[in-house]
Amino acid sequence: MFRRLTVLAAIMLAGTLLYAEAGPEVPVATSESAVALDLTGKPIDPFAMASGKPVVLIFVRTDCPISNRYAPVIKEMSQKYTGAVLMLLVYPDKAETISNIKKHLQDYGYTIPALRDQQHALVKLGGVEITPEAAVFNANGELIYHGRIDNWYKEFGHARNAPTTHELDEAIQSALNGQHTAPASVGGVGCYISDLR
């Protein structure tokens, strides 16, 4: 009996060590899993479009006040990383119209390319649940971060004077430095993607 327990323990230990050595599975974007539509209705694969650069997807809604309040932060980050990463706005609301998205882009001064993710392919790939949230993929298409932009909001309706942590910026730096880690996630505050299934 003792010998059987010893053998079983040895097998379990070996399995644990093999898992630890391989690390947890990291989601990787593929052309089948990463298609959304641009504002002309054309299917777009952001990872093919990125040509080997890291990809940053920022999920927003036209009717989410917190998403809208983050517009200056998102635009500043886009300017900071121009040419280094592919940054895209992603509108995941299935009921959102192209005309509303175009008006939203104009009203908030966005020059970042926008995609409609009505089938939630990018939502699922990025593991996001609310807006605004971001998903950062390294140059190999591996998800390294998903979650809030920073900690500006403590909860819905309650913001700090200024954020004290900058998770999205740090994740982009990690992607640019080629750091390979299991996906980090920090929950955000905002509007739930209501039609998420």
Phi, psi and omega in degrees: 000313180298321181295318178299317179297322179295316179296315179299317178297320179295319178295316180296320179296317179298318178297318178297317179295320178296318179296316181297322180292319180285330182080166179291155180292132180254124179301136179236133180288137172234162183298332178286330187262357192234034183257131172226179183251141172278186186280001172258358181091006181278133177294133182232133171256105183303329185284328173289321180295330185287341179051047175088001176271160171299151180244131178239115178255125178245117185269125183223165172230150179291332186256013181261114183298327180287318174305315183293326179290336179278356184308313179298323179294316181295317180295319179297318180293322178299317179294320182299322186252017178305129178087338182268326179225162170263114179251131181227142169274138179236125178258107187268354183288120183296335182270356184290131180269157178298319181295322177294320179295315179300318178295319179298314178301318180290314182301324184258007174069028179284136171243004179285136176301145183240146176234150172258125183246060184294332179271358178062029176296316181285326176302312181293317180298322181274349179067030182266157181228339183228171170239138359273134168221162181231155172231128182244127179243138179284182184296342177269003181081015180269132178291122179246346178202142167213139180148206187292163176283314177198189183257030180305317180263128175280318178201172183300124179088355181231105182249153171284165174298323177205151179292151177248349174231154186223070187299317182296315179300316179296322180293321178296318177300319178298317179297320181289330180274359178074021179286133182248109179226166172295150183302127174270150180217132175229117182299146181249183177238132180170214184255125180297145174284096194295329182261024179287131178235000000 
